[in-house]
Amino acid sequence: MQVIVRDNNIEQALRVLKKRMQREGVFREMRARRSYEKPSEKRIREQAEAVRRHRKLVKKKMQREGLLPAPKKVVRPR
């Protein structure tokens, strides 16, 4: 993974690098590898993740079809 540093702006490059690593799931994997996870615990965690993904998909589908109200948009002042 490469990040280009422009105008010696290291802070900006670090922010971009962290965002890319977050998107790739590097931090999640590092936390998971800190300690051993039993196969039974891994199976339970993966099943729970699958249920969450499915529920999120169903919720989005229902919002698109108009059965659920769309989430309110947050307006952040600059």
N, C-alpha and C positions, 0 to 999 in steps of 0.2 A: 504494500500500500504506500503510495507516494503522495506527498502534499507539497505544493510549490509555495515557497516563501517569497512574497513580493515586497519590495521596498524595505527589507530587513524587518518586517512586521511579524515577529515570532508569535505574539499573542494570537493574532488572527489565524496563523497556520496551525497553532495548537488547538484552537476552537474547531477548525475544520477537521483536523485529525480525530479529535474526540468524537465529533458528530458522526464521522464515517465509521469509527470503531463501534460506536453505539448501534448504528444501523446494521452492521455486519454481525452483531451479537458477540463480540469479543469479550466484553465485560461480563456478560451473563455466563459465558463458558468458563472464564477464569474463576468466577465465584463458585461454579459447579464443581470445578476440579480441585478446589481447596481441600476438600475432604472426600473420603470414599462414600459413595452412595450405593446402598444395597440394591440388588436387582428388583426386589419387591417394591422398595421406595421409588425407584426409577419408573417402574411400570405404573404405579399409582399417580406419580407426578405427570407422566405423559398422558394418561387417561384424563386427568383433570384439565390439562392444557387443551386436549382435543375437545372436551365438553365446552370450555370457554370459547374456543374458536367457533364451534358450531352455533352456540347461543348468539355470539356477536354477528355471525352471518345471517341467522334467522331474523335478528332484530333489525339489521340494515335492510333486509329484503322487505320486512313489514313496513318500514319507514318509507321505502321507495313506492310501495303499493298504496300508501296512504292509510294504513290500518293503525299506525302509531304516529304521534306527532314528531316532527323533526326536532333534533336537539337545538337548544337556543344557542345562537352565536354569541361569543364573548367579545365585546368591543374593548380593546385595550388602548388607553390614551397614550400618545407618544410624548 
